[in-house]
Amino acid sequence: MKYLIAGLGNIGAEYINTRHNIGFTVLDSLSKESNTIFFDARLGAIAEIKNKGKQLLLLKPSTYMNLSGKAINYYLQKEKIPIENLFVIVDDLALPFGTIRIKSKGSSGGHNGLQHVEETLQSQDYARLRFGIGNEFSKGRQINYVLGNWSDEEKKLLPERIKIVTEAILNFSILGIDRTMNLFNNK
């Protein structure tokens, strides 16, 4: 059984430690925990890990956030992974820092990366995990905030929050989306 775990973000050194790249950061942490590395492939960087007999293909699209659906669709097709085995990790401005919201389906909620995934797959029926980045910015400064680096306080708390997300990903492949939501949505 194969799963596609897509962490959304932007490629390039200027984006590495930004809030918008939490999807990449989470997958980097998971690959490190699993002693595997990413390699460049078509439309993204990929790594493969095994989790209790399940094969997880980790994907960091190189298409930039707003065209993420292209890479996700390619790997779903190429690897013959059903949409119910897709799990997408993104940032969310509407949630306080570190808050985790897992859903089995739903709208993009204004997130450009999710919107492109939705349009490309012609479906909202895929699992996603939204990682709260907060909204501590002044009017007109949203882009700078989202593409900005974590604050010192956030940096201290980030490893613990990322660990919870990596546990949620591993549980998704074993327990399914409903039980994973029950276990992790209030953590």
matplotlib code that plots the C-alpha trace (Angstrom):
import matplotlib.pyplot as plt

x = [0.0, 1.4, 0.8, 1.7, 2.6, 3.0, 4.5, 3.9, 6.4, 8.6, 12.0, 15.0, 17.3, 15.3, 12.3, 14.0, 13.1, 9.9, 6.4, 5.1, 7.5, 6.3, 5.3, 8.9, 10.2, 7.9, 8.9, 12.6, 12.2, 10.4, 13.0, 15.8, 14.0, 13.7, 17.4, 16.5, 17.3, 15.5, 16.6, 15.6, 13.1, 10.5, 8.5, 10.0, 12.2, 11.2, 12.1, 10.6, 10.1, 8.5, 6.1, 4.9, 4.6, 3.3, 5.3, 5.2, 6.4, 7.3, 7.1, 8.3, 7.0, 9.5, 6.5, 6.3, 3.3, 0.7, 1.2, 1.6, -1.3, 0.8, 3.5, 0.9, -1.2, 1.9, 3.0, -0.5, -0.7, 2.9, 2.8, -0.9, -1.7, -5.4, -6.5, -7.7, -4.0, -2.9, -2.0, -1.1, 0.7, 0.3, 0.6, -2.5, -2.8, -6.2, -4.9, -2.8, 0.9, 1.4, -2.3, -2.9, -6.1, -6.6, -9.5, -10.5, -11.8, -12.9, -12.3, -9.0, -10.0, -8.3, -4.9, -3.4, -1.5, -4.6, -6.7, -4.3, -4.4, -8.2, -8.4, -5.8, -7.3, -10.9, -11.6, -11.7, -11.8, -8.2, -6.7, -4.9, -3.1, -3.1, -0.3, -1.1, 1.4, -0.7, -1.6, 0.7, 1.2, 0.0, -2.4, -0.9, 2.0, 0.6, 2.9, 6.0, 4.7, 3.9, 7.3, 9.1, 11.2, 9.9, 10.2, 12.7, 9.8, 8.3, 11.7, 11.8, 8.4, 8.7, 10.5, 7.8, 5.0, 6.8, 7.2, 3.4, 2.8, 5.3, 3.5, 0.2, 1.6, 2.8, -0.6, -2.5, -0.8, -1.7, -5.0, -6.6, -7.8, -10.7, -8.7, -5.8, -8.1, -9.5, -6.0, -4.3, -6.8, -6.7, -2.9]
y = [0.0, 3.3, 6.8, 10.2, 12.8, 16.2, 19.0, 22.3, 25.2, 27.2, 26.2, 28.4, 29.4, 32.5, 30.4, 27.7, 28.8, 30.7, 30.1, 29.3, 26.4, 24.4, 21.6, 21.2, 21.6, 18.8, 16.4, 17.2, 16.3, 13.1, 12.0, 12.8, 10.7, 7.9, 8.1, 8.8, 11.7, 13.6, 13.4, 15.7, 14.1, 15.3, 18.3, 18.0, 16.4, 12.9, 10.5, 7.1, 5.7, 2.6, 2.6, -0.7, -2.3, 0.9, 2.8, 6.6, 8.7, 12.1, 14.9, 18.5, 20.0, 22.2, 23.9, 26.6, 26.8, 28.1, 25.3, 22.4, 20.4, 19.7, 17.7, 16.0, 14.8, 13.6, 11.4, 10.1, 9.0, 7.7, 5.7, 4.6, 6.1, 6.5, 10.0, 8.7, 7.9, 11.5, 13.7, 17.4, 19.5, 23.3, 26.5, 28.3, 32.0, 31.5, 29.2, 30.3, 29.3, 25.5, 24.6, 21.5, 20.9, 17.7, 17.3, 14.5, 16.9, 20.5, 23.7, 25.4, 28.1, 30.7, 28.8, 29.1, 25.9, 23.9, 25.7, 24.5, 21.0, 21.1, 22.5, 20.0, 16.9, 18.2, 17.1, 18.4, 14.9, 14.5, 14.6, 17.7, 19.0, 22.7, 24.0, 27.2, 30.0, 32.7, 36.1, 38.4, 41.0, 44.6, 45.5, 45.1, 43.0, 39.5, 38.5, 39.6, 37.7, 34.5, 34.6, 35.7, 33.7, 32.3, 34.4, 33.4, 32.2, 30.2, 28.6, 27.3, 25.7, 24.5, 21.1, 19.9, 20.9, 19.3, 16.1, 15.9, 16.5, 13.7, 11.4, 12.3, 11.5, 8.1, 7.4, 8.4, 5.6, 3.0, 4.2, 6.2, 9.8, 9.5, 8.0, 10.3, 13.4, 12.1, 11.6, 14.8, 17.6, 18.6, 18.3]
z = [0.0, -1.1, 0.2, -1.1, 1.5, 0.0, 2.0, 0.2, 0.1, -2.3, -3.6, -3.2, -0.3, 0.5, 1.5, 3.6, 7.1, 6.2, 7.7, 4.2, 3.9, 6.9, 4.6, 3.4, 7.0, 8.3, 5.5, 6.0, 9.7, 8.8, 6.3, 8.8, 11.5, 9.0, 7.9, 4.3, 2.0, -0.7, -4.3, -7.1, -9.5, -11.9, -10.5, -7.0, -4.5, -3.3, -0.6, 0.3, 3.8, 5.1, 8.1, 9.4, 6.0, 4.3, 1.6, 2.0, -0.9, 0.5, -2.0, -1.9, -5.2, -7.1, -8.9, -6.2, -3.8, -6.2, -8.8, -6.3, -7.9, -11.0, -9.0, -6.8, -9.7, -11.5, -8.6, -7.9, -11.5, -11.8, -8.6, -9.0, -5.6, -4.9, -3.8, -0.5, 0.2, -0.4, 2.6, 2.0, 4.6, 4.4, 6.5, 7.7, 8.7, 10.3, 13.0, 16.0, 15.8, 16.1, 16.0, 13.9, 11.9, 10.0, 7.6, 5.3, 2.6, 2.2, 0.4, 0.0, 2.5, 0.3, 0.4, -3.1, -2.9, -1.9, -4.5, -7.2, -5.9, -5.9, -9.4, -10.8, -9.1, -9.8, -6.2, -2.6, -1.3, -0.1, 3.4, 4.5, 7.6, 8.2, 10.5, 12.2, 11.6, 13.3, 12.0, 13.9, 11.2, 10.6, 7.8, 4.4, 5.7, 5.1, 2.3, 4.3, 7.3, 5.5, 3.6, 6.7, 9.1, 12.4, 15.4, 18.1, 20.4, 17.5, 16.8, 20.3, 20.1, 16.4, 17.0, 19.4, 17.0, 14.0, 15.9, 16.5, 12.7, 11.8, 14.2, 12.5, 9.1, 10.2, 11.9, 8.8, 6.9, 9.6, 11.1, 8.3, 8.2, 10.7, 13.6, 12.8, 13.1, 16.4, 17.8, 16.6, 16.1, 19.7, 20.3]

ax = plt.figure().add_subplot(projection="3d")
ax.plot(x, y, z, "-o")
ax.set_aspect("equal")
plt.show()
